[in-house]
Structure formats: structure tokens, C-alpha cells
Amino acid sequence: MAQESAESSPSYAAPAVEKALDVLEFLAGANGPVSQNQIAQETGRSVAQIFRVLSVLERRGYIARDADSNLYTLTMMLFDVAHRHEPLRSLVWLATPAMRTLARTVEQSCNLGIRDGDEIVIIAQADSPSDFGFRVRAGATFPLIGPSSGELLLAFELPEAMRTPGTDRDARLAEIRRNGYAEQSDQLYPGVIDMAFPILRKDGSAVAALTVPYVATSYSPFRREFVRDELSNTARRISSLLSGHQEPGL
């Protein structure tokens, strides 16, 4: 009965809400600060329609306006609101101590990323204690296709990752799943090797990717194999904590 009622419910319009969402979604994909006229044009609204929406979003802290240029940009408010979501907050809370221990042990930074549509969003990171290193800030986004962490998340999706390999990409994902991790040279930064291990749900699918951007230079005090082993152990520990128990010896 409840399902029938929901399906037969009329579609109510909320123009003000739709305008605000249009603005937020446009700013989230913008390459930089934009003007009020640009926002109006890209969202298909008039400048007059957009003005009040921008004023409210700015007052609530979701967007910021530069006083000199009058250009608008998205703030970190949406990221902060997302972190209030209980499953995400619990994942970060459980993973952070283990990530800090990992960073200290291998003297490399590490980060935790989740899939958001066609992107990876970094939801937590731990800095290396070394004076020299490489880090990815929390809140950064990357394309899902290409980075080690993105391929890893795709490989451990169920049931897609369990299909019979038929293309080069499928073969690569199948190989990652067999190995249990993804590793490749960073596409943007020479000398950095991205190692990623999955944080697994009980059903074997990945909820997140734990990545160490390993700085493969003379500054690195530990060999790649050692870092990979420590990363694997940490990912397994976080997965265990997430499932409600801790494996002996972790």
C-alpha cells in the first residue's frame, strides 16, 4: 500500500529549491570562480531569478563571493555536510587512527577515497612525518577512470567485477581483483607510484580505497615492498573494524 501510494503521488514543484540545486551543481563543476551572469546563463535562469538564490547560499556559507571581482565559488560547506552523514563519518572515524599509524610507519602519506558517480572523492588523509613527501588533500576529486584507486574500486564492485573478462579494461580489472590491489605510476607526478588496497564490506565489495602515493626516490626510507605490505595490513584492519570485529594480531 505504501509503495503504491508513493508511486501514485503527484510530482510537486519547488522552484526555489531547484534553482539552488542548479547553482550548486554548476559551481561544483566549474573550473574556477564565475560571475552572476555566467551562473544565470549556464543554469538557464535570469539574473533576477539567480540573485536571491546566490544571496541565500552565500549567507548560509555554501558559496563565497570575492568582494573585488564579485565572482562566486563553492565553499567546503557541502563537503562538511556530507561528513555529517553517519556511514561516511563512521568510516572516517574508524580509519583515521590506522591511517596515522600507517603514515608514521612507512613515512609516506596515505589517503582514503570513495566513489561518487564518475569521480573519486578523498574523504580523509594522513600526512607523512617526513620533511619531504607527497600528499593529497581531503576533499580533492579525481576521475574514476585512470587512477589506481578508481580502477581498484571498479574491480571490487559486485557483480560487475566478477564478469568474464572480454576487453583490455575488463582484463585489467580482473587482474587487480586477483592481486587484491592496484599499483601504477602516477599519471601526473613522475616519481610517485600509487598503491591502493580496498576497504571491503562483508560481501567482498569495496566501500573505499586506501592509497599510498609512494615517493619512489632516494628520500624514501623504505622499499616499495615494505610499504605495500604495511598498506595491505592497514586496509585489512580497517575492513575488519568496519565489519564489527578485529582480526587477531592486527
C-alpha positions as CSV (number, residue, x, y, z in Angstrom):
1,M,0.0,0.0,0.0
2,A,2.8,2.4,1.0
3,Q,4.6,1.7,-2.3
4,E,1.5,2.2,-4.3
5,S,0.9,5.5,-2.6
6,A,4.4,6.7,-3.2
7,E,4.3,5.7,-6.9
8,S,0.9,7.5,-7.4
9,S,2.0,10.6,-5.5
10,P,1.9,13.8,-7.6
11,S,5.3,15.4,-8.6
12,Y,5.4,18.6,-6.6
13,A,7.5,21.5,-7.9
14,A,9.8,23.6,-5.7
15,P,11.3,26.2,-8.0
16,A,13.4,27.9,-5.3
17,V,15.0,24.5,-4.3
18,E,15.6,23.6,-7.9
19,K,17.3,26.9,-8.6
20,A,19.6,26.5,-5.6
21,L,20.5,22.9,-6.6
22,D,21.2,24.1,-10.2
23,V,23.6,26.7,-8.9
24,L,25.4,24.3,-6.5
25,E,25.7,21.7,-9.2
26,F,27.1,24.2,-11.7
27,L,29.6,25.6,-9.2
28,A,30.7,22.1,-8.3
29,G,31.8,21.5,-11.9
30,A,33.2,25.0,-12.6
31,N,36.9,25.3,-13.3
32,G,37.1,28.5,-11.2
33,P,35.2,31.5,-9.8
34,V,32.4,32.6,-12.0
35,S,30.2,35.7,-12.3
36,Q,26.5,36.0,-11.6
37,N,25.8,36.4,-15.3
38,Q,27.7,33.2,-16.1
39,I,25.7,31.3,-13.4
40,A,22.4,32.6,-14.8
41,Q,23.4,31.7,-18.4
42,E,24.6,28.2,-17.5
43,T,21.6,27.3,-15.3
44,G,19.1,28.7,-17.8
45,R,17.8,31.3,-15.4
46,S,17.6,35.1,-15.5
47,V,19.9,37.2,-13.5
48,A,17.0,38.4,-11.4
49,Q,16.0,34.8,-10.6
50,I,19.5,33.9,-9.6
51,F,20.2,36.9,-7.4
52,R,18.2,35.9,-4.4
53,V,19.4,32.3,-4.6
54,L,23.0,33.4,-4.6
55,S,22.3,35.7,-1.6
56,V,20.8,32.9,0.4
57,L,23.6,30.4,-0.5
58,E,26.2,33.0,0.4
59,R,24.6,33.8,3.7
60,R,24.4,30.1,4.6
61,G,28.0,29.6,3.7
62,Y,27.6,27.3,0.7
63,I,29.2,29.7,-1.7
64,A,31.6,32.6,-1.3
65,R,31.8,35.9,-3.3
66,D,35.0,37.8,-3.8
67,A,34.5,41.4,-2.8
68,D,36.7,42.8,-5.5
69,S,35.7,40.8,-8.5
70,N,32.2,39.8,-7.4
71,L,32.9,36.2,-8.7
72,Y,31.4,33.2,-6.9
73,T,32.9,29.9,-5.9
74,L,31.8,26.9,-3.9
75,T,33.0,26.6,-0.3
76,M,33.7,23.4,1.6
77,M,30.3,23.5,3.3
78,L,28.9,20.7,1.1
79,F,31.9,18.6,2.0
80,D,31.4,19.3,5.7
81,V,27.7,18.5,5.4
82,A,28.5,15.2,3.7
83,H,30.8,14.2,6.6
84,R,27.9,14.5,9.0
85,H,26.3,11.5,7.2
86,E,26.6,8.7,9.7
87,P,28.1,5.9,7.4
88,L,30.7,8.2,6.0
89,R,31.5,9.7,9.4
90,S,31.9,6.2,10.9
91,L,34.3,5.2,8.1
92,V,36.5,8.2,8.6
93,W,36.4,7.8,12.4
94,L,37.4,4.1,12.2
95,A,40.0,4.6,9.5
96,T,41.8,7.7,10.8
97,P,43.9,6.2,13.7
98,A,45.1,3.3,11.5
99,M,45.9,5.7,8.7
100,R,48.0,7.8,11.0
101,T,49.9,4.7,12.3
102,L,50.5,3.7,8.6
103,A,51.8,7.1,7.7
104,R,54.2,7.1,10.7
105,T,55.4,3.5,10.0
106,V,56.2,3.9,6.3
107,E,56.9,7.7,6.4
108,Q,54.6,8.3,3.5
109,S,51.2,10.0,3.4
110,C,48.1,8.0,2.8
111,N,44.5,8.9,1.8
112,L,41.0,7.3,1.8
113,G,38.8,7.7,-1.3
114,I,35.3,6.8,-2.1
115,R,33.3,6.6,-5.4
116,D,30.9,9.5,-6.2
117,G,29.4,8.8,-9.6
118,D,32.3,9.1,-12.1
119,E,34.7,10.6,-9.6
120,I,36.7,9.6,-6.6
121,V,36.4,11.9,-3.6
122,I,39.2,11.9,-0.9
123,I,37.4,11.8,2.4
124,A,40.4,11.5,4.7
125,Q,44.2,11.7,4.6
126,A,47.2,11.3,7.0
127,D,50.4,13.2,6.5
128,S,53.9,11.7,6.4
129,P,56.1,12.7,9.4
130,S,59.0,13.2,7.0
131,D,60.2,16.7,6.0
132,F,59.7,15.7,2.3
133,G,56.7,13.9,0.9
134,F,53.6,14.0,-1.3
135,R,50.0,14.4,0.0
136,V,46.5,14.6,-1.4
137,R,44.2,16.9,0.4
138,A,40.8,15.7,1.8
139,G,38.0,17.0,-0.4
140,A,40.0,16.6,-3.6
141,T,38.3,14.8,-6.5
142,F,39.7,12.8,-9.4
143,P,38.3,10.9,-12.4
144,L,37.2,7.4,-11.7
145,I,38.9,6.0,-14.8
146,G,42.7,6.1,-14.7
147,P,44.0,6.4,-11.1
148,S,44.9,3.3,-9.2
149,S,42.2,3.9,-6.6
150,G,39.5,4.3,-9.3
151,E,40.4,1.1,-11.0
152,L,40.5,-0.7,-7.7
153,L,37.0,0.4,-6.8
154,L,35.7,-0.7,-10.2
155,A,37.5,-4.0,-9.9
156,F,35.9,-4.7,-6.5
157,E,32.4,-3.7,-7.4
158,L,29.9,-6.6,-7.4
159,P,28.7,-8.2,-9.6
160,E,30.4,-6.2,-12.5
161,A,33.9,-7.1,-11.4
162,M,33.1,-10.8,-11.4
163,R,32.1,-10.9,-15.1
164,T,34.2,-12.8,-17.7
165,P,37.0,-10.5,-19.0
166,G,36.3,-9.6,-22.6
167,T,38.1,-6.3,-23.1
168,D,41.5,-4.9,-22.1
169,R,39.9,-2.9,-19.4
170,D,38.0,-5.9,-18.1
171,A,41.2,-7.9,-18.1
172,R,43.0,-5.2,-16.1
173,L,40.2,-5.1,-13.5
174,A,40.1,-8.9,-13.2
175,E,43.9,-8.8,-12.7
176,I,43.5,-6.2,-9.9
177,R,40.9,-8.3,-8.3
178,R,43.1,-11.4,-8.4
179,N,46.0,-9.5,-7.0
180,G,43.9,-7.8,-4.3
181,Y,45.4,-4.3,-5.0
182,A,46.2,-1.8,-7.8
183,E,49.6,-0.2,-8.4
184,Q,50.8,2.1,-11.1
185,S,52.9,5.2,-11.7
186,D,51.0,8.4,-11.0
187,Q,49.7,9.9,-14.2
188,L,50.5,13.5,-13.2
189,Y,53.6,13.3,-10.9
190,P,56.8,11.4,-12.1
191,G,58.5,9.5,-9.3
192,V,55.2,8.8,-7.5
193,I,53.7,5.3,-7.5
194,D,50.1,5.0,-6.4
195,M,49.4,1.8,-4.4
196,A,45.8,1.2,-3.5
197,F,44.1,-1.5,-1.4
198,P,40.3,-1.9,-0.9
199,I,38.4,-1.4,2.3
200,L,35.9,-4.2,2.0
201,R,32.3,-4.7,3.0
202,K,31.2,-8.2,4.3
203,D,30.1,-9.1,0.8
204,G,33.5,-8.5,-0.6
205,S,32.8,-5.3,-2.5
206,A,34.8,-2.2,-1.8
207,V,33.4,0.7,0.2
208,A,36.6,2.8,-0.2
209,A,40.2,2.7,-1.5
210,L,43.2,3.2,0.8
211,T,46.1,4.7,-1.2
212,V,49.7,5.5,-0.5
213,P,51.2,7.8,-3.1
214,Y,54.7,6.3,-2.7
215,V,57.5,8.7,-3.4
216,A,59.9,6.4,-5.2
217,T,63.1,8.5,-4.8
218,S,66.2,8.5,-2.6
219,Y,64.1,10.4,0.0
220,S,62.1,7.2,0.7
221,P,63.5,5.4,3.7
222,F,61.6,2.2,3.0
223,R,61.4,-0.1,0.0
224,R,58.2,-0.3,-2.0
225,E,57.5,-3.9,-0.9
226,F,57.6,-3.0,2.8
227,V,55.2,-0.1,2.2
228,R,52.9,-2.3,0.1
229,D,52.8,-4.9,2.9
230,E,52.0,-2.3,5.6
231,L,49.3,-0.8,3.4
232,S,47.7,-4.2,2.9
233,N,47.7,-4.9,6.6
234,T,46.2,-1.5,7.3
235,A,43.4,-1.9,4.7
236,R,42.6,-5.3,6.1
237,R,42.5,-3.9,9.6
238,I,40.1,-1.1,8.7
239,S,37.9,-3.5,6.8
240,S,37.8,-5.7,9.9
241,L,36.9,-2.8,12.1
242,L,34.2,-1.7,9.7
243,S,32.6,-5.2,9.8
244,G,32.4,-5.0,13.6
245,H,35.4,-7.1,14.6
246,Q,39.2,-7.0,14.7
247,E,41.3,-9.8,13.5
248,P,43.9,-11.3,15.9
249,G,47.3,-9.7,15.6
250,L,46.1,-6.6,13.9
